[in-house]
Amino acid sequence: MSDRTPTRSAEPLMEEEKQSETGAATPALGSLAIDVHEASHADTTTHETVFDLHDVNVYYGQTLAVADVSLEIYKNQITAMIGPSGCGKSTIVRSLNRMNDSVGSFRLTGECLYHGNDLYATGVDPVEVRRRIGMVFQRPNPFPKSIYDNIAWAPRMLGMKANLDERVEQALRGASLWDEVKDRLKTSALGMSGGQQQRLCIARSIAIEPDVLLLDEPCSALDPISTAAIEDLMQVLKKQYTLVIVTHNMQQAARVAERTAFFSLDVSNGQRKGVLVEYDETTKIFTRPADKRTEDYVTGRFG
């Protein structure tokens, strides 16, 4: 079992470089310098593994927050993580793109593999990890800029400036938003509805061509109509991306996900820690769970 404190430096740590579309050198991802889009339309029945977690433990200081998580997440599928508040599902999702690195006391042990490569190995650049593995948060967080500049900001920062107008349009189309905003791209994104803002955040993530989208309770602040729009969008997006969603809404998990992980709290020796109770096909989790704790949760006996 490995025991690593993540590197928090944003410096490129790799020996090799690759050329951006502008010709400028941009950092590769060291051992992760692979073309993750090459098989974007692969047959999902082959269950190509994107993430493979082995005995992952997450600590904040000396406190064990989540214990012994092992699971595989598959390409072009939606994987849902459910469970009561405080059970560690968001912590695990944030570990998949090293968002927890900003927490000074964070420490991860075990292996967190992405396409077979350890995300926490020495020489892996967290900035490049987050480019490949995008994240959408619970509440929409558009920048106080125009709709256009919200989408264009990250590509500009990464040197992906060629055909920027086309990139912005394709991202907005990918988020099913283009027809609603194409005539007001220069207006403030803060004037959009909540559902539109969340789709804008999705568009902002896919503008830099990631491999994976992590969605941490993306519909919790939305009305039912906007929630349905986001759920429909996820079904479209999974054709090109791998999606991982954290949700408190079990009906939502049942509607959108191929596989579901149920996390719960274990209280022993006066300590509380999150544990992965069961991970399987969504239909099995909700109709034929193998663990009594899962059955109690999905039937509403607790949580």
C-alpha positions in Angstrom: 0.0 0.0 0.0 1.4 3.4 -0.9 1.3 6.5 1.3 1.6 9.8 -0.4 1.0 13.4 0.4 -0.1 15.1 -2.8 2.2 17.6 -4.4 0.4 21.0 -4.3 2.7 22.8 -6.7 1.2 23.8 -10.1 4.6 23.6 -11.8 4.9 21.2 -14.7 6.7 18.2 -13.3 7.2 16.2 -16.5 10.3 15.6 -18.6 8.5 15.5 -21.9 6.4 18.2 -23.6 3.8 18.2 -26.2 2.8 20.9 -28.7 -0.5 22.7 -28.3 -2.6 23.6 -31.3 -0.9 27.0 -31.3 2.5 25.4 -31.5 3.4 26.5 -28.0 4.9 23.9 -25.6 2.5 22.7 -23.0 3.1 20.2 -20.2 2.3 16.6 -20.9 1.2 14.4 -18.0 4.3 12.3 -17.6 3.2 8.7 -17.4 -0.4 9.8 -18.2 0.5 11.2 -21.7 -2.0 9.1 -23.5 -4.7 9.8 -26.1 -7.8 9.3 -24.0 -10.2 10.4 -26.8 -9.0 7.7 -29.3 -11.7 5.3 -28.3 -14.4 7.7 -27.3 -17.1 5.7 -29.1 -15.9 2.3 -27.9 -18.4 -0.4 -27.2 -19.2 0.0 -23.5 -19.9 -3.7 -23.2 -16.1 -4.2 -23.1 -16.1 -2.3 -19.8 -12.9 -0.4 -20.3 -11.6 0.7 -16.9 -11.0 4.5 -16.5 -10.5 4.6 -12.7 -9.3 1.7 -10.6 -9.1 2.4 -6.8 -7.3 -0.1 -4.6 -7.6 0.1 -0.8 -7.9 3.9 -0.8 -8.0 5.7 2.6 -8.4 9.4 3.0 -7.1 11.2 6.0 -7.4 14.8 7.2 -4.6 15.1 9.6 -4.7 12.1 11.8 -8.4 11.6 11.2 -9.4 8.7 8.9 -12.3 10.1 6.9 -12.9 7.3 4.4 -11.6 3.8 4.7 -10.7 1.0 2.3 -12.4 2.0 -0.9 -11.8 -0.3 -3.9 -13.8 0.0 -7.1 -13.6 0.4 -10.8 -15.3 3.0 -12.9 -15.9 2.2 -16.6 -15.6 4.3 -19.8 -18.7 5.9 -21.3 -20.9 5.0 -18.3 -22.5 7.0 -15.6 -21.5 6.0 -12.1 -23.5 7.3 -9.2 -22.3 7.6 -5.6 -25.1 7.7 -3.0 -25.3 7.6 0.8 -26.1 9.8 3.8 -24.4 13.1 4.5 -20.8 12.9 5.7 -20.1 9.3 4.4 -17.3 10.3 2.1 -18.8 10.1 -1.4 -17.8 13.7 -2.3 -14.4 13.2 -0.7 -13.7 10.2 -3.0 -15.0 12.0 -6.1 -12.8 15.0 -5.4 -9.9 12.6 -5.0 -10.3 11.5 -8.6 -9.0 14.8 -9.9 -7.0 15.9 -6.9 -9.3 18.6 -5.9 -8.5 17.7 -2.3 -4.9 18.8 -2.7 -5.9 22.3 -1.6 -6.7 21.0 1.8 -3.4 21.2 3.7 -4.1 18.2 6.0 -5.3 15.9 3.2 -3.5 12.6 2.7 -4.4 9.6 0.6 -3.0 6.1 0.9 -3.6 3.2 -1.5 -3.8 3.4 -5.2 -5.9 5.8 -7.3 -5.3 4.7 -10.9 -6.5 6.5 -14.0 -6.1 4.5 -17.2 -3.6 2.4 -15.2 -1.5 5.3 -14.0 -1.3 6.4 -10.4 -2.7 9.9 -10.1 -0.7 10.6 -6.9 2.6 9.4 -8.2 5.6 11.7 -8.2 5.8 13.6 -11.5 2.1 13.9 -12.1 1.0 17.5 -12.6 -2.3 18.2 -10.8 -3.2 21.0 -13.2 -3.0 18.5 -16.2 -5.0 16.0 -14.1 -7.8 18.5 -13.7 -7.7 19.4 -17.4 -8.4 15.7 -18.3 -10.9 15.2 -15.4 -13.3 18.1 -15.2 -15.6 18.9 -12.3 -19.0 20.5 -11.9 -20.0 21.6 -8.4 -23.2 21.5 -6.4 -24.1 25.1 -7.0 -23.6 26.8 -10.4 -20.5 29.0 -10.2 -20.3 31.1 -13.4 -17.6 33.7 -13.6 -18.8 37.3 -13.5 -18.0 37.5 -17.2 -19.9 37.2 -20.4 -21.3 33.8 -21.5 -18.7 33.7 -24.2 -15.8 34.5 -21.9 -16.9 31.9 -19.4 -16.3 29.2 -22.0 -13.3 30.8 -23.6 -11.4 31.5 -20.3 -9.9 28.0 -19.8 -8.9 27.4 -23.4 -7.2 30.8 -23.5 -5.3 30.0 -20.3 -4.2 26.6 -21.7 -3.1 28.0 -25.0 -6.0 26.5 -26.9 -6.8 29.7 -28.8 -7.1 28.4 -32.3 -10.7 28.4 -33.6 -11.9 29.7 -30.3 -15.3 30.8 -31.6 -15.9 27.3 -32.9 -14.7 25.8 -29.6 -17.1 28.0 -27.7 -20.0 27.1 -29.9 -19.2 23.3 -29.8 -19.0 23.4 -26.0 -22.4 25.2 -25.7 -23.9 22.8 -28.2 -22.5 19.9 -26.2 -24.2 21.3 -23.1 -27.5 21.7 -25.0 -27.3 25.5 -24.5 -26.3 27.0 -27.8 -29.8 27.6 -29.2 -30.8 29.4 -25.9 -27.8 31.8 -25.8 -26.4 32.2 -29.3 -27.9 35.7 -29.6 -26.5 37.0 -26.3 -23.1 35.5 -26.0 -21.7 38.9 -24.8 -24.2 39.3 -22.0 -23.3 38.5 -18.4 -23.6 34.8 -17.4 -25.0 35.9 -14.1 -28.3 36.8 -15.8 -29.0 33.2 -16.8 -31.4 31.0 -14.9 -30.0 28.5 -12.4 -30.5 25.6 -14.8 -28.8 27.5 -17.6 -25.9 28.4 -15.3 -25.3 24.8 -14.4 -25.3 23.8 -18.1 -22.9 26.7 -18.7 -20.6 25.2 -16.1 -20.8 21.9 -17.9 -20.0 23.6 -21.2 -17.1 25.3 -19.5 -15.7 21.9 -18.4 -16.0 20.3 -21.8 -14.5 23.2 -23.7 -11.0 21.9 -22.9 -11.9 18.4 -24.1 -11.7 16.3 -20.9 -11.9 12.6 -20.7 -14.1 12.5 -17.5 -16.7 14.7 -15.9 -17.2 14.6 -12.2 -20.6 16.1 -11.0 -21.0 16.7 -7.3 -24.7 17.0 -6.7 -25.2 19.1 -9.8 -29.0 19.2 -9.5 -29.4 19.9 -5.8 -30.1 23.6 -6.3 -32.3 23.2 -9.3 -36.0 23.0 -9.9 -37.5 19.7 -11.4 -37.6 21.0 -15.0 -33.9 22.0 -14.9 -33.0 18.8 -13.1 -34.7 16.8 -15.9 -32.7 18.8 -18.5 -29.4 18.0 -16.8 -30.3 14.3 -16.5 -31.2 14.3 -20.2 -27.9 16.0 -21.0 -25.9 13.4 -19.0 -27.3 10.7 -21.2 -26.0 12.6 -24.3 -22.6 13.4 -22.7 -21.9 9.8 -21.7 -21.5 8.9 -25.4 -18.3 10.9 -25.4 -17.3 11.2 -21.7 -17.2 9.1 -18.6 -19.4 10.6 -15.9 -19.3 10.2 -12.1 -22.2 11.8 -10.2 -22.6 12.3 -6.4 -26.3 12.6 -5.5 -28.6 12.5 -2.5 -31.5 11.8 -4.8 -31.8 8.0 -5.1 -34.4 8.3 -7.8 -31.9 10.3 -9.8 -29.3 7.6 -9.4 -31.8 5.0 -10.5 -32.7 7.0 -13.6 -29.3 8.0 -14.9 -26.6 5.6 -13.7 -25.4 2.2 -15.0 -23.5 1.5 -11.8 -24.0 2.8 -8.2 -21.8 2.9 -5.2 -23.4 3.1 -1.8 -21.4 4.7 1.0 -22.3 4.8 4.6 -20.9 5.8 8.0 -19.1 3.3 10.3 -19.0 4.3 13.9 -16.7 2.3 16.1 -14.4 3.0 19.0 -15.9 6.5 19.2 -14.7 7.3 15.7 -16.8 8.0 12.5 -15.5 7.1 9.1 -17.0 6.7 5.6 -17.0 3.2 4.1 -18.0 1.8 0.7 -20.7 -0.7 1.6 -21.7 -2.0 -1.9 -20.9 -1.2 -5.5 -22.7 -2.9 -8.4 -25.0 -2.4 -11.3 -27.7 0.1 -10.4 -30.6 -2.3 -10.9 -29.0 -4.7 -8.5 -28.3 -2.0 -5.9 -31.9 -0.9 -5.9 -33.7 -4.2 -6.4 -31.4 -7.0 -5.1 -28.8 -5.4 -2.8 -26.3 -7.8 -1.3 -25.9 -5.9 2.0 -28.6 -5.3 4.5 -27.3 -1.7 5.1 -27.9 -1.0 1.4 -31.4 -2.4 1.5 -32.2 -0.3 4.6 -31.0 2.9 2.9 -32.6 2.4 -0.5 -35.9 1.5 1.1 -35.9 4.5 3.3 -35.3 2.8 6.7 -32.5 5.3 7.4 -30.6 8.2 5.8 
